[in-house]
Amino acid sequence: MTDSGIEIEITADLVHDLLQEQHPDLAGLTIREVAGGWDNQQWRLGDELAVRMPRTERAPDLQRKECRWLPVLAPRLPLPVPNPVQIGVPSARFPKPLTIMTWVLGEPLDYTSISRGDHAADTLAGFLRALHVEAPAQAPISSDRGAHPR
């Protein structure tokens, strides 16, 4: 949906054309749609990348935060997380910035079981311990995310 309220269909052809215009070095990679997602529609780009196309009004702000903070968090975490590779700009064809991120192999939990081995709980606990530390002073504060569970 655009600011004017007109729905733009995000297709593989649109993704390819935007890559050709803005990131021609990546336009030759295979593009495959990834099921799921709420704020963004995601596309596999080759074997190692993903293109995230905003489809809600809040998605561009969330993507900017991800691009700023995922590289800060990644070295502190015991599991891989997506990292920004390139950022697209709004254009006449698509009025929001797209992001190109690294692809992290795995299965979403809504498609598989969390009990995938004896080490799964320890791995998850280690990730959460590494993630749940005091945020840097300049970290953003969100009114709808990251609040205390109560």
FIDOZA-103480 format. One record per residue (C-alpha): x, y, z; residue in one letter. Coordinates in steps of 0.5 Angstrom, whole numbers, padded with zeros to 4 digits. Layout:
BEGIN
+-------+-------+-------+------+
!    c1 !    c2 !    c3 ! type !
+-------+-------+-------+------+
!     X !     Y !     Z !    A !
...
+-------+-------+-------+------+
This chain:
BEGIN
+-------+-------+-------+------+
!    c1 !    c2 !    c3 ! type !
+-------+-------+-------+------+
!  0000 !  0000 !  0000 !    M !
!  0003 !  0007 ! -0002 !    T !
!  0002 !  0014 !  0002 !    D !
! -0004 !  0015 ! -0003 !    S !
! -0007 !  0009 ! -0001 !    G !
! -0006 !  0005 ! -0008 !    I !
! -0004 ! -0002 ! -0007 !    E !
!  0002 ! -0004 ! -0011 !    I !
!  0003 ! -0011 ! -0013 !    E !
!  0010 ! -0014 ! -0011 !    I !
!  0012 ! -0019 ! -0016 !    T !
!  0019 ! -0022 ! -0018 !    A !
!  0019 ! -0018 ! -0024 !    D !
!  0018 ! -0011 ! -0020 !    L !
!  0024 ! -0014 ! -0015 !    V !
!  0028 ! -0015 ! -0021 !    H !
!  0027 ! -0009 ! -0024 !    D !
!  0028 ! -0005 ! -0018 !    L !
!  0035 ! -0009 ! -0017 !    L !
!  0037 ! -0007 ! -0024 !    Q !
!  0036 !  0000 ! -0023 !    E !
!  0039 !  0001 ! -0016 !    Q !
!  0043 ! -0005 ! -0015 !    H !
!  0045 ! -0008 ! -0022 !    P !
!  0051 ! -0012 ! -0019 !    D !
!  0045 ! -0017 ! -0016 !    L !
!  0040 ! -0017 ! -0021 !    A !
!  0043 ! -0023 ! -0025 !    G !
!  0041 ! -0027 ! -0018 !    L !
!  0035 ! -0032 ! -0018 !    T !
!  0029 ! -0029 ! -0014 !    I !
!  0024 ! -0033 ! -0011 !    R !
!  0018 ! -0031 ! -0006 !    E !
!  0019 ! -0033 !  0001 !    V !
!  0012 ! -0034 !  0004 !    A !
!  0010 ! -0031 !  0011 !    G !
!  0012 ! -0024 !  0013 !    G !
!  0007 ! -0018 !  0016 !    W !
!  0011 ! -0012 !  0015 !    D !
!  0015 ! -0014 !  0009 !    N !
!  0014 ! -0018 !  0003 !    Q !
!  0021 ! -0022 !  0003 !    Q !
!  0024 ! -0025 ! -0003 !    W !
!  0030 ! -0030 ! -0003 !    R !
!  0036 ! -0027 ! -0008 !    L !
!  0041 ! -0032 ! -0010 !    G !
!  0043 ! -0037 ! -0004 !    D !
!  0046 ! -0032 !  0001 !    E !
!  0041 ! -0026 !  0000 !    L !
!  0034 ! -0023 !  0001 !    A !
!  0030 ! -0017 ! -0001 !    V !
!  0025 ! -0014 !  0004 !    R !
!  0020 ! -0010 !  0001 !    M !
!  0016 ! -0006 !  0006 !    P !
!  0008 ! -0007 !  0005 !    R !
!  0006 ! -0003 !  0011 !    T !
!  0007 !  0004 !  0013 !    E !
!  0011 !  0003 !  0019 !    R !
!  0016 ! -0002 !  0015 !    A !
!  0021 !  0003 !  0013 !    P !
!  0022 !  0006 !  0020 !    D !
!  0023 ! -0001 !  0022 !    L !
!  0028 ! -0003 !  0017 !    Q !
!  0032 !  0003 !  0018 !    R !
!  0032 !  0001 !  0025 !    K !
!  0034 ! -0006 !  0023 !    E !
!  0040 ! -0004 !  0019 !    C !
!  0042 !  0001 !  0024 !    R !
!  0042 ! -0004 !  0030 !    W !
!  0043 ! -0011 !  0027 !    L !
!  0050 ! -0010 !  0025 !    P !
!  0051 ! -0008 !  0032 !    V !
!  0048 ! -0014 !  0035 !    L !
!  0051 ! -0019 !  0031 !    A !
!  0058 ! -0020 !  0034 !    P !
!  0055 ! -0021 !  0041 !    R !
!  0050 ! -0026 !  0039 !    L !
!  0052 ! -0034 !  0039 !    P !
!  0047 ! -0035 !  0032 !    L !
!  0047 ! -0031 !  0026 !    P !
!  0042 ! -0026 !  0025 !    V !
!  0041 ! -0022 !  0018 !    P !
!  0045 ! -0016 !  0016 !    N !
!  0044 ! -0011 !  0011 !    P !
!  0048 ! -0011 !  0005 !    V !
!  0045 ! -0006 !  0001 !    Q !
!  0039 ! -0001 !  0002 !    I !
!  0035 !  0001 ! -0004 !    G !
!  0031 !  0008 ! -0005 !    V !
!  0024 !  0010 ! -0006 !    P !
!  0023 !  0011 ! -0014 !    S !
!  0017 !  0012 ! -0018 !    A !
!  0016 !  0004 ! -0019 !    R !
!  0016 !  0003 ! -0011 !    F !
!  0015 !  0009 ! -0006 !    P !
!  0019 !  0006 ! -0001 !    K !
!  0026 !  0003 !  0001 !    P !
!  0028 ! -0004 !  0000 !    L !
!  0033 ! -0007 !  0004 !    T !
!  0038 ! -0013 !  0002 !    I !
!  0040 ! -0017 !  0007 !    M !
!  0044 ! -0023 !  0009 !    T !
!  0040 ! -0030 !  0009 !    W !
!  0040 ! -0034 !  0015 !    V !
!  0039 ! -0041 !  0014 !    L !
!  0033 ! -0045 !  0018 !    G !
!  0026 ! -0046 !  0019 !    E !
!  0021 ! -0041 !  0022 !    P !
!  0018 ! -0044 !  0028 !    L !
!  0011 ! -0044 !  0025 !    D !
!  0013 ! -0049 !  0020 !    Y !
!  0017 ! -0054 !  0025 !    T !
!  0018 ! -0056 !  0032 !    S !
!  0023 ! -0053 !  0037 !    I !
!  0025 ! -0059 !  0040 !    S !
!  0030 ! -0061 !  0034 !    R !
!  0035 ! -0064 !  0038 !    G !
!  0038 ! -0064 !  0045 !    D !
!  0041 ! -0058 !  0045 !    H !
!  0036 ! -0053 !  0042 !    A !
!  0034 ! -0051 !  0049 !    A !
!  0041 ! -0049 !  0051 !    D !
!  0042 ! -0046 !  0044 !    T !
!  0036 ! -0041 !  0045 !    L !
!  0038 ! -0040 !  0052 !    A !
!  0045 ! -0038 !  0050 !    G !
!  0042 ! -0033 !  0045 !    F !
!  0037 ! -0030 !  0049 !    L !
!  0042 ! -0029 !  0055 !    R !
!  0047 ! -0025 !  0050 !    A !
!  0041 ! -0021 !  0047 !    L !
!  0038 ! -0019 !  0054 !    H !
!  0043 ! -0014 !  0056 !    V !
!  0043 ! -0007 !  0057 !    E !
!  0042 ! -0003 !  0051 !    A !
!  0047 !  0002 !  0048 !    P !
!  0045 !  0009 !  0051 !    A !
!  0043 !  0011 !  0043 !    Q !
!  0039 !  0005 !  0042 !    A !
!  0032 !  0007 !  0040 !    P !
!  0026 !  0006 !  0045 !    I !
!  0019 !  0003 !  0042 !    S !
!  0013 !  0005 !  0045 !    S !
!  0010 ! -0002 !  0042 !    D !
!  0016 ! -0007 !  0042 !    R !
!  0021 ! -0009 !  0048 !    G !
!  0016 ! -0007 !  0054 !    A !
!  0016 ! -0011 !  0060 !    H !
!  0011 ! -0017 !  0059 !    P !
!  0007 ! -0014 !  0064 !    R !
+-------+-------+-------+------+
